[in-house]
Amino acid sequence: MKIIGITEKEDLIDIVCDICGKSTKTEFDDYEYAELSARWGYSSSKDEEYHEVCLCEKCYDQVTSYIESIGGKVTIRSY
């Protein structure tokens, strides 16, 4: 027996860059993006906050270049 009804379903529509606002969807209907995140603990002024940023490849390159320009290190690994 088939039981048919109307349901409400959440689907991913797009992932856009939080800097430039461009879609990260590729011609193959998948997404190419970087996700930077931070979870803050009790001793932080951001107590128990979770921060997340999605970046397209171009903006990611700009952010990592900035990090390196101020003396930071970006580790790159193959998977």
Secondary structure, 3 states (H helix, E strand, C coil): CCCCCCCCCCCCCCCECCCCCCECECCCCCECCEEEEEECCCCCCCCCCEEEEEECHHHHHHHHHHHHHCCCCCCCCCC
